[in-house]
Amino acid sequence: MQRSLCFKIVDVLLIIGAVLPLVFGMILKILFNPASEGISISGALVYFTIPMPLQNLPITESQVNSALVVITIFFLCLYFTHGLSVKSNLKRQLIAEWIVKQTQSLVKTNMSDYFSGFAPFVAAIMGLSAFSSLLALLGLYAPTSDINIVGGWAILVFVLITYYKMKCGPLHYVKSFGDPVPFLSPLNIISEVATPISMAFRHYGNVLSGAVISVLVATGLRGLSNIIYSLLPKALERVLSNLPILQIGLPAILSIYFDVFSGCLQAFIFAMLTMLYVASGFPEEDYFARKAKKLANLKK
């Protein structure tokens, strides 16, 4: 079906809205990133600090990049949902429907029917995590390489887990620490506290280690290139010295694994752990039995 000029203009504006945050992030990277030689492995840059009563609040590269990812995803969602119709006649609508169906199927497989409305949250987690890791392909600092960012996600998930565990009341939640036997309560409490810590460090550690390995391999290949060039005649060495030929190919392959495959895999694992922890912590049978009992008492 032929689209109007106004429809096409809106499409272009939405695409620009999705791309501009990434361009803005690259410009900030160029302006604030100091030039360095050799191996450079550091944390997120601190752009500025906001004075606060108890402790100053640093605005870092990871925080800014996270906000840029959220804006990009927001405009992408608007683009994919622009022009929806009952009969699919746009490729973007087919892609959007496929994403929705796959996420709903994932939630239905790993959680009960009670969590049928959990799909948007799971899709948001996977999208935010995957896009954050993929920023490394643009030379930007991946927010998933910052424990503060991933730790914030883990705390949010921990709040959700605790919320659903307390669906039968605080007393039922406290009693659950005594399962299966009361003397295991200390271990159950430690396990409860360790849940967000393990989720955060698993995601953060895998992404950061991939970035570190990529930098070390690329730097090592450059040094190996210089060693090989030193064995050549001086005239040929001067010509080839600015061309670290061993850095061509292998770093790109490593980037495909660590930045693309591993980043998307960690996003999927984080979402899976979220679903499993929330679903396993929810006392579904006790909750519905308690609800049925309350309803029966109201009818009396």
C-alpha positions as CSV (number, residue, x, y, z in Angstrom):
1,M,0.0,0.0,0.0
2,Q,1.3,3.4,-0.9
3,R,2.3,5.5,2.1
4,S,1.7,9.2,2.3
5,L,4.4,11.8,2.4
6,C,3.6,12.6,6.0
7,F,3.9,9.0,7.0
8,K,7.4,8.8,5.4
9,I,8.5,12.0,7.1
10,V,7.5,10.6,10.5
11,D,9.4,7.4,9.6
12,V,12.6,9.5,8.8
13,L,12.2,11.5,12.0
14,L,11.9,8.4,14.1
15,I,15.0,6.9,12.5
16,I,16.9,10.1,13.1
17,G,15.7,10.1,16.7
18,A,17.1,6.6,17.2
19,V,20.4,7.4,15.6
20,L,21.1,10.8,17.1
21,P,21.7,9.6,20.7
22,L,24.4,7.2,19.4
23,V,26.1,10.0,17.4
24,F,25.9,12.2,20.4
25,G,27.6,9.5,22.5
26,M,30.4,9.2,20.0
27,I,30.9,13.0,19.9
28,L,31.2,13.0,23.7
29,K,33.7,10.1,23.6
30,I,35.9,12.1,21.2
31,L,35.7,15.3,23.2
32,F,36.3,13.8,26.6
33,N,38.4,10.7,26.0
34,P,42.1,11.6,26.4
35,A,44.6,10.4,23.8
36,S,46.6,7.4,25.0
37,E,49.2,5.0,23.6
38,G,49.6,1.3,24.2
39,I,47.2,-0.6,26.5
40,S,44.4,1.5,27.9
41,I,42.0,-0.3,30.2
42,S,40.0,2.0,32.4
43,G,36.6,2.5,33.8
44,A,33.9,4.9,32.7
45,L,34.8,8.5,32.2
46,V,33.4,11.0,34.7
47,Y,31.9,13.9,32.8
48,F,31.1,16.1,35.8
49,T,30.1,15.8,39.4
50,I,26.9,17.2,41.0
51,P,27.4,18.4,44.6
52,M,25.1,16.6,47.1
53,P,24.7,16.9,50.9
54,L,26.0,13.4,51.8
55,Q,28.1,12.5,48.8
56,N,28.8,14.0,45.5
57,L,27.1,12.4,42.5
58,P,29.4,11.7,39.6
59,I,27.8,11.6,36.1
60,T,29.8,9.0,34.3
61,E,30.1,7.7,30.8
62,S,28.1,4.5,31.7
63,Q,25.2,6.6,33.0
64,V,25.0,8.8,30.0
65,N,25.4,5.8,27.6
66,S,22.6,4.0,29.4
67,A,20.3,7.0,28.9
68,L,21.2,7.2,25.3
69,V,20.4,3.5,24.8
70,V,17.0,4.0,26.5
71,I,16.3,6.9,24.1
72,T,17.4,4.8,21.1
73,I,15.2,1.9,22.1
74,F,12.3,4.3,22.7
75,F,12.5,5.7,19.1
76,L,13.0,2.2,17.6
77,C,9.8,1.0,19.4
78,L,7.9,4.0,18.0
79,Y,9.3,3.2,14.5
80,F,8.4,-0.5,14.6
81,T,4.8,0.4,15.9
82,H,4.2,3.2,13.5
83,G,1.5,2.4,11.0
84,L,0.2,-0.8,12.6
85,S,-2.8,-2.4,11.0
86,V,-4.9,-5.5,11.5
87,K,-3.4,-7.1,8.3
88,S,0.4,-7.0,8.4
89,N,1.6,-5.2,5.3
90,L,4.9,-3.8,6.7
91,K,8.1,-5.7,7.3
92,R,8.6,-3.8,10.5
93,Q,5.2,-4.9,11.9
94,L,6.1,-8.5,11.1
95,I,9.4,-8.0,13.1
96,A,7.6,-6.4,16.0
97,E,5.0,-9.2,16.0
98,W,7.7,-11.8,16.0
99,I,9.5,-10.2,18.9
100,V,6.2,-10.0,20.9
101,K,5.3,-13.6,20.1
102,Q,8.8,-14.9,21.0
103,T,8.9,-13.0,24.3
104,Q,5.4,-14.1,25.3
105,S,6.4,-17.7,24.4
106,L,9.5,-17.4,26.5
107,V,7.5,-16.1,29.5
108,K,4.8,-18.8,29.1
109,T,7.5,-21.5,29.0
110,N,9.4,-20.4,32.0
111,M,6.7,-18.8,34.2
112,S,3.1,-19.6,35.0
113,D,0.0,-18.1,33.4
114,Y,-0.2,-15.7,36.3
115,F,2.8,-13.9,34.8
116,S,1.4,-13.5,31.3
117,G,1.8,-9.7,31.5
118,F,5.5,-10.1,32.4
119,A,6.6,-10.2,28.7
120,P,7.1,-6.4,28.3
121,F,9.4,-6.3,31.3
122,V,11.5,-9.3,30.0
123,A,11.7,-7.7,26.6
124,A,12.9,-4.4,28.1
125,I,15.6,-6.2,30.1
126,M,16.9,-8.1,27.1
127,G,16.8,-5.1,24.8
128,L,18.5,-2.7,27.3
129,S,21.2,-5.3,28.1
130,A,21.9,-6.3,24.5
131,F,22.0,-2.7,23.1
132,S,24.2,-1.6,26.0
133,S,26.7,-4.3,25.2
134,L,26.5,-3.6,21.4
135,L,27.7,0.0,22.0
136,A,31.2,-1.4,22.1
137,L,30.9,-1.9,18.3
138,L,30.7,1.9,18.0
139,G,33.7,2.4,20.2
140,L,31.6,3.5,23.1
141,Y,31.9,2.4,26.7
142,A,29.4,-0.5,27.3
143,P,27.3,0.3,30.4
144,T,27.2,-3.5,31.1
145,S,30.9,-3.2,31.8
146,D,30.0,-1.0,34.9
147,I,29.1,-2.9,38.0
148,N,27.0,0.1,39.2
149,I,24.7,-0.2,36.2
150,V,24.2,-4.0,36.2
151,G,24.0,-3.9,40.0
152,G,21.1,-1.5,39.7
153,W,19.3,-3.9,37.4
154,A,19.9,-6.7,39.8
155,I,18.5,-4.7,42.7
156,L,15.4,-4.0,40.7
157,V,15.0,-7.7,40.0
158,F,15.6,-8.5,43.7
159,V,12.8,-6.1,44.6
160,L,10.5,-7.9,42.2
161,I,11.5,-11.3,43.6
162,T,10.8,-10.2,47.1
163,Y,7.5,-8.6,46.1
164,Y,6.2,-11.8,44.6
165,K,7.5,-13.9,47.5
166,M,5.5,-11.7,49.9
167,K,2.3,-12.2,48.0
168,C,1.0,-14.4,50.8
169,G,2.0,-11.9,53.4
170,P,5.2,-11.0,55.3
171,L,4.8,-13.9,57.8
172,H,4.6,-16.5,55.0
173,Y,7.8,-14.9,53.5
174,V,9.7,-15.2,56.8
175,K,8.5,-18.8,57.3
176,S,9.9,-19.7,53.9
177,F,13.4,-19.3,55.2
178,G,12.8,-22.4,57.3
179,D,12.2,-24.6,54.3
180,P,12.8,-27.5,54.2
181,V,14.2,-27.6,57.8
182,P,14.5,-24.7,60.2
183,F,18.3,-25.1,60.9
184,L,18.9,-24.2,57.2
185,S,17.5,-20.7,57.8
186,P,21.0,-19.0,57.9
187,L,21.9,-20.6,54.5
188,N,18.6,-19.6,53.0
189,I,19.1,-16.0,54.2
190,I,22.6,-15.9,52.7
191,S,21.2,-17.3,49.4
192,E,18.5,-14.6,49.3
193,V,21.1,-11.8,49.7
194,A,23.5,-13.5,47.3
195,T,20.9,-13.6,44.5
196,P,21.3,-10.0,43.2
197,I,25.0,-10.1,43.8
198,S,25.5,-13.2,41.7
199,M,23.3,-11.8,38.9
200,A,25.2,-8.6,38.8
201,F,28.7,-10.0,38.9
202,R,27.9,-12.8,36.4
203,H,26.7,-10.2,33.8
204,Y,29.3,-7.6,34.5
205,G,32.2,-10.0,34.7
206,N,31.5,-11.7,31.4
207,V,31.1,-8.4,29.5
208,L,34.1,-6.8,31.1
209,S,36.4,-9.8,30.7
210,G,35.6,-9.9,26.9
211,A,36.5,-6.2,26.6
212,V,39.8,-6.7,28.4
213,I,40.7,-9.8,26.4
214,S,40.0,-7.9,23.1
215,V,42.2,-5.0,24.1
216,L,45.1,-7.3,25.2
217,V,45.0,-9.4,22.1
218,A,44.9,-6.3,19.8
219,T,47.8,-4.8,21.6
220,G,49.8,-8.0,21.6
221,L,49.2,-8.4,17.8
222,R,50.5,-4.9,17.2
223,G,53.6,-5.6,19.2
224,L,54.1,-8.8,17.2
225,S,53.7,-6.9,14.0
226,N,56.5,-4.5,15.1
227,I,58.8,-7.5,15.9
228,I,58.2,-9.0,12.5
229,Y,58.9,-5.6,10.8
230,S,62.1,-5.2,12.6
231,L,63.5,-8.3,10.9
232,L,62.8,-6.7,7.5
233,P,65.1,-4.3,5.6
234,K,65.0,-0.8,7.1
235,A,63.4,0.8,4.0
236,L,60.6,-1.8,3.9
237,E,60.2,-1.5,7.7
238,R,59.6,2.3,7.4
239,V,56.9,1.7,4.8
240,L,55.0,-1.0,6.8
241,S,55.5,0.4,10.3
242,N,52.2,2.2,10.2
243,L,50.3,-0.9,9.0
244,P,50.0,-3.5,11.9
245,I,48.9,-6.2,9.5
246,L,48.4,-8.8,12.2
247,Q,45.7,-6.7,13.8
248,I,43.6,-7.1,10.7
249,G,41.0,-9.9,11.0
250,L,41.4,-11.5,14.4
251,P,40.3,-8.5,16.6
252,A,37.2,-8.3,14.4
253,I,36.5,-12.0,15.0
254,L,37.0,-11.5,18.7
255,S,34.7,-8.5,18.6
256,I,32.0,-10.5,16.9
257,Y,32.2,-13.1,19.7
258,F,32.6,-10.9,22.8
259,D,30.6,-7.8,21.8
260,V,27.8,-9.4,19.7
261,F,27.4,-13.1,20.7
262,S,28.5,-12.9,24.3
263,G,26.7,-9.6,24.9
264,C,23.4,-10.9,23.5
265,L,23.9,-14.2,25.4
266,Q,24.4,-12.4,28.7
267,A,21.2,-10.4,28.1
268,F,19.3,-13.6,27.5
269,I,20.8,-15.3,30.6
270,F,20.0,-12.2,32.8
271,A,16.4,-12.3,31.5
272,M,16.1,-16.0,32.0
273,L,17.4,-15.8,35.6
274,T,14.9,-13.0,36.3
275,M,12.0,-15.1,35.1
276,L,13.2,-18.2,37.0
277,Y,13.9,-16.4,40.3
278,V,10.5,-14.6,40.2
279,A,8.5,-17.6,39.2
280,S,10.2,-20.0,41.6
281,G,9.8,-17.5,44.5
282,F,6.1,-17.0,43.9
283,P,4.1,-19.3,46.2
284,E,1.4,-19.8,43.6
285,E,-0.6,-22.6,45.3
286,D,-0.6,-20.9,48.7
287,Y,-1.5,-17.6,47.1
288,F,-4.6,-18.9,45.2
289,A,-5.6,-21.0,48.2
290,R,-5.4,-17.9,50.4
291,K,-7.3,-15.9,47.8
292,A,-10.0,-18.5,47.6
293,K,-10.3,-18.6,51.4
294,K,-10.8,-14.9,51.6
295,L,-13.4,-15.0,48.9
296,A,-15.3,-17.7,50.7
297,N,-15.2,-15.7,53.9
298,L,-16.7,-12.7,52.1
299,K,-19.6,-14.8,50.8
300,K,-20.5,-15.9,54.3
